[in-house]
Amino acid sequence: MKTDHIFYRIFKDLPETFFELWEGSPEKVNNYRFDSVELKQTAFRIDGVFLPTDLEQPIYFTEVQFQKDSSLYIRLFSEILTYIRENDPKIRWRAMIIFKSRSIEPTIRERECVQPLLDCPFVKCLYLNELIVDENTPLGVQIIHLIVTKKRQFLEKSTQLIQQVKQQFTDEISRYEVLNLLETIILTKLPKMSRKELETMFGVDDLRKTRFAQELLEEGEQIGELKAKLQTIPQLLKKGFSLNEIAEILQLDVQKVRNFIANLN
């Protein structure tokens, strides 16, 4: 399951979730904006950074890890220290590393050289499968936990969260941003889910406004446009146009035109 883009969207759409996970202080989000940072003259890019509006406040770096990576900590702290060097040596910083489980964390030997940094209060490691979540847990944390929820509980929990989003968000734009996020998680974890199953979970009206439904509509329009173009091919053939000329006129791939003509015979 690809998770980087999902966590980026969670922290972009529900940034208070990060501070809930850090120390249960969601109100801190009012002083921050979430972004990614390109480091100059290096190959580094930090995808999750909470930048403060008040420069006296610390910058928060976040890293999400769902695969085993023995050099994770070395890479992360290299990126953080490079950022500090390029910007201001007096920068205050914090870092949170979010693991799928403790089992994929670098071993004691692999992290020995950075253990003093890991032991300091500036750094927090979080293991998603160890989170204790119930109906009173903040919505964003529940959505993050959904990513590691076992399949036998996944559909029930997803449906509950969809209903919670509909009740909690009165602003339509914000509501559909979060519903789109849930839809992405569901389709990433269960890619073979049918449209009918999604309609049951989201409701027909709400599903129509999600990205999935919009993509289906666009796909339908493209299929309709293609069908109309293909239906003109016999007329163009009768007028003596060559295969390449027909492809150019209709702005279609030559092979697609060739296949259609072959099926006419």
C-alpha positions as CSV (number, residue, x, y, z in Angstrom):
1,M,0.0,0.0,0.0
2,K,1.5,3.3,-1.1
3,T,1.3,5.6,2.0
4,D,3.5,8.7,1.4
5,H,0.9,10.6,-0.6
6,I,-1.9,9.5,1.8
7,F,-0.1,10.9,4.9
8,Y,0.8,14.0,3.0
9,R,-2.9,14.6,2.3
10,I,-3.8,13.8,5.9
11,F,-1.4,16.4,7.2
12,K,-2.4,18.8,4.5
13,D,-6.2,18.5,5.0
14,L,-6.2,17.7,8.7
15,P,-2.9,19.3,10.0
16,E,-4.1,19.3,13.6
17,T,-3.7,15.5,13.5
18,F,0.1,15.8,13.6
19,F,0.0,17.8,16.9
20,E,-2.6,15.4,18.3
21,L,0.0,12.6,17.7
22,W,2.9,14.7,19.0
23,E,1.5,15.7,22.4
24,G,-2.3,16.0,22.2
25,S,-2.2,19.8,21.4
26,P,-4.1,20.3,18.2
27,E,-4.4,24.1,18.8
28,K,-0.7,24.4,17.9
29,V,-1.7,24.0,14.3
30,N,-2.9,27.6,14.2
31,N,0.8,28.7,14.2
32,Y,2.0,26.4,11.5
33,R,1.6,25.5,7.8
34,F,2.4,22.1,6.3
35,D,4.7,21.9,3.3
36,S,7.5,20.0,1.6
37,V,11.0,21.5,1.4
38,E,13.6,21.2,-1.3
39,L,17.2,21.4,0.0
40,K,19.5,23.4,-2.2
41,Q,22.5,21.8,-3.9
42,T,21.6,18.3,-2.6
43,A,19.4,15.4,-3.7
44,F,17.3,15.8,-0.6
45,R,13.6,16.7,-0.4
46,I,11.8,16.6,2.9
47,D,8.1,15.8,2.2
48,G,6.6,16.6,5.6
49,V,7.5,19.9,7.3
50,F,5.4,22.1,9.6
51,L,6.8,25.6,9.3
52,P,6.0,28.1,12.1
53,T,4.6,31.6,11.5
54,D,6.6,32.6,14.6
55,L,10.3,31.9,14.0
56,E,10.8,31.4,17.7
57,Q,8.7,28.3,17.6
58,P,10.3,25.0,16.5
59,I,10.0,23.5,13.0
60,Y,8.5,20.0,13.0
61,F,9.8,17.4,10.6
62,T,7.9,14.2,9.9
63,E,8.8,11.0,8.3
64,V,6.5,8.1,7.5
65,Q,8.0,4.6,7.1
66,F,6.2,1.5,6.1
67,Q,9.2,-0.4,4.7
68,K,12.4,-1.7,6.3
69,D,15.2,0.9,5.8
70,S,18.4,0.4,7.7
71,S,19.6,3.9,6.8
72,L,16.4,5.8,7.6
73,Y,17.6,7.6,10.7
74,I,20.9,8.6,9.1
75,R,19.1,10.0,6.1
76,L,16.5,11.8,8.1
77,F,18.9,13.5,10.5
78,S,21.2,14.4,7.5
79,E,18.2,16.1,5.9
80,I,17.3,18.0,9.1
81,L,20.9,19.2,9.7
82,T,21.3,20.2,6.1
83,Y,18.1,22.2,6.4
84,I,19.4,23.9,9.5
85,R,22.8,24.7,7.9
86,E,21.1,26.2,4.8
87,N,18.7,28.3,6.8
88,D,19.7,29.3,10.3
89,P,21.9,27.5,12.9
90,K,19.7,28.8,15.7
91,I,16.6,27.0,14.3
92,R,14.7,25.0,16.9
93,W,13.5,21.7,15.6
94,R,11.5,18.6,16.4
95,A,11.0,15.3,14.4
96,M,8.4,12.6,14.5
97,I,9.0,9.3,12.7
98,I,5.8,7.3,12.1
99,F,6.3,3.6,11.6
100,K,3.8,1.0,10.5
101,S,5.1,-1.2,13.3
102,R,8.1,-1.5,15.6
103,S,9.3,-4.5,13.6
104,I,10.5,-2.3,10.7
105,E,12.4,0.2,12.8
106,P,16.2,0.0,12.2
107,T,17.9,-2.4,14.6
108,I,19.9,-1.3,17.7
109,R,23.1,-1.7,15.7
110,E,21.9,0.2,12.7
111,R,20.8,3.2,14.8
112,E,23.8,3.2,17.2
113,C,25.5,6.2,15.7
114,V,22.3,8.4,16.0
115,Q,21.0,6.9,19.3
116,P,21.8,10.1,21.3
117,L,19.5,12.1,18.9
118,L,16.8,9.4,19.2
119,D,17.0,9.6,23.0
120,C,16.6,13.4,23.2
121,P,13.1,15.0,23.7
122,F,13.3,16.6,20.2
123,V,12.5,13.2,18.6
124,K,9.4,11.0,18.8
125,C,8.9,7.6,17.3
126,L,5.3,6.5,16.8
127,Y,4.2,2.9,15.9
128,L,0.7,2.9,14.3
129,N,-0.2,-0.6,15.2
130,E,0.3,0.3,18.9
131,L,-2.0,3.3,18.8
132,I,-5.1,2.9,21.1
133,V,-8.0,4.3,19.1
134,D,-11.7,4.4,20.0
135,E,-14.8,6.5,19.0
136,N,-13.6,9.4,21.1
137,T,-10.2,9.6,19.4
138,P,-9.7,12.7,17.2
139,L,-10.9,12.1,13.6
140,G,-7.5,12.5,11.9
141,V,-5.9,10.0,14.3
142,Q,-8.7,7.5,13.5
143,I,-8.1,8.0,9.8
144,I,-4.4,7.4,10.2
145,H,-5.1,4.2,12.2
146,L,-7.4,3.1,9.5
147,I,-4.4,2.6,7.2
148,V,-3.1,-0.3,9.4
149,T,-6.6,-1.7,10.4
150,K,-6.9,-5.3,9.5
151,K,-9.2,-6.1,6.5
152,R,-11.9,-7.9,8.6
153,Q,-12.5,-4.6,10.5
154,F,-11.5,-2.2,7.7
155,L,-14.9,-1.9,6.0
156,E,-16.9,-1.4,9.2
157,K,-14.4,1.2,10.5
158,S,-14.4,3.0,7.1
159,T,-18.2,3.2,7.1
160,Q,-18.2,4.6,10.6
161,L,-15.6,7.3,9.7
162,I,-17.6,8.3,6.6
163,Q,-20.7,8.9,8.7
164,Q,-18.6,10.8,11.3
165,V,-17.2,13.0,8.6
166,K,-20.7,13.8,7.3
167,Q,-21.8,14.8,10.8
168,Q,-18.7,16.6,11.9
169,F,-18.1,18.9,8.8
170,T,-20.8,21.4,8.0
171,D,-18.6,23.1,5.4
172,E,-19.2,21.2,2.1
173,I,-15.7,21.9,0.7
174,S,-14.0,20.6,3.8
175,R,-16.3,17.6,4.1
176,Y,-15.6,16.4,0.5
177,E,-11.8,16.9,1.0
178,V,-11.9,14.4,3.9
179,L,-14.4,12.1,2.1
180,N,-12.0,12.1,-0.9
181,L,-9.2,11.2,1.5
182,L,-11.1,8.3,2.9
183,E,-12.0,7.2,-0.6
184,T,-8.3,7.2,-1.5
185,I,-7.5,5.0,1.5
186,I,-10.3,2.6,0.8
187,L,-9.4,2.2,-2.9
188,T,-5.7,1.9,-2.2
189,K,-6.4,-0.9,0.3
190,L,-9.2,-2.5,-1.6
191,P,-8.6,-1.7,-5.3
192,K,-11.1,-4.2,-6.5
193,M,-14.0,-2.6,-4.7
194,S,-17.0,-2.0,-7.0
195,R,-18.8,1.3,-7.6
196,K,-21.9,-0.3,-6.0
197,E,-20.0,-1.2,-2.8
198,L,-18.7,2.4,-2.7
199,E,-22.2,3.8,-3.1
200,T,-23.3,1.7,-0.2
201,M,-20.6,3.2,2.0
202,F,-20.7,6.8,0.9
203,G,-24.3,7.2,-0.3
204,V,-25.0,7.8,-4.0
205,D,-25.2,11.6,-3.8
206,D,-21.9,12.0,-1.8
207,L,-20.1,9.5,-4.0
208,R,-21.0,11.5,-7.1
209,K,-19.0,14.4,-5.7
210,T,-15.8,12.5,-4.9
211,R,-12.8,12.3,-7.2
212,F,-13.6,8.6,-8.0
213,A,-17.0,9.5,-9.5
214,Q,-15.6,12.5,-11.4
215,E,-12.9,10.3,-12.9
216,L,-15.6,7.8,-13.9
217,L,-17.6,10.5,-15.6
218,E,-14.5,11.8,-17.4
219,E,-13.7,8.3,-18.5
220,G,-17.3,7.9,-19.8
221,E,-17.0,11.1,-21.7
222,Q,-13.7,10.0,-23.3
223,I,-15.3,6.6,-24.3
224,G,-18.2,8.4,-25.8
225,E,-15.9,10.8,-27.7
226,L,-13.8,7.9,-28.9
227,K,-16.8,5.9,-30.1
228,A,-18.1,8.9,-32.1
229,K,-14.7,9.2,-33.8
230,L,-14.5,5.5,-34.6
231,Q,-17.9,5.6,-36.2
232,T,-16.7,8.1,-38.8
233,I,-13.8,5.9,-40.0
234,P,-15.9,3.9,-42.6
235,Q,-17.1,7.2,-44.2
236,L,-13.5,8.5,-44.4
237,L,-12.4,5.2,-45.9
238,K,-15.0,5.5,-48.6
239,K,-13.7,8.9,-49.5
240,G,-10.3,7.5,-50.1
241,F,-8.4,8.7,-47.0
242,S,-5.4,6.5,-46.0
243,L,-5.0,5.0,-42.6
244,N,-2.4,7.6,-41.5
245,E,-4.6,10.4,-42.8
246,I,-7.6,9.2,-40.9
247,A,-5.5,8.9,-37.7
248,E,-4.3,12.5,-38.2
249,I,-7.8,13.8,-38.9
250,L,-9.4,12.1,-35.9
251,Q,-6.3,12.7,-33.7
252,L,-6.2,9.0,-32.9
253,D,-3.3,6.5,-32.5
254,V,-2.7,4.8,-35.9
255,Q,-2.8,1.3,-34.3
256,K,-6.3,2.1,-32.8
257,V,-7.5,3.0,-36.3
258,R,-5.9,-0.1,-37.8
259,N,-7.5,-2.3,-35.2
260,F,-11.0,-0.8,-35.8
261,I,-10.6,-1.3,-39.6
262,A,-9.5,-4.9,-39.1
263,N,-12.7,-5.6,-37.1
264,L,-14.8,-4.2,-39.9
265,N,-13.9,-7.1,-42.2
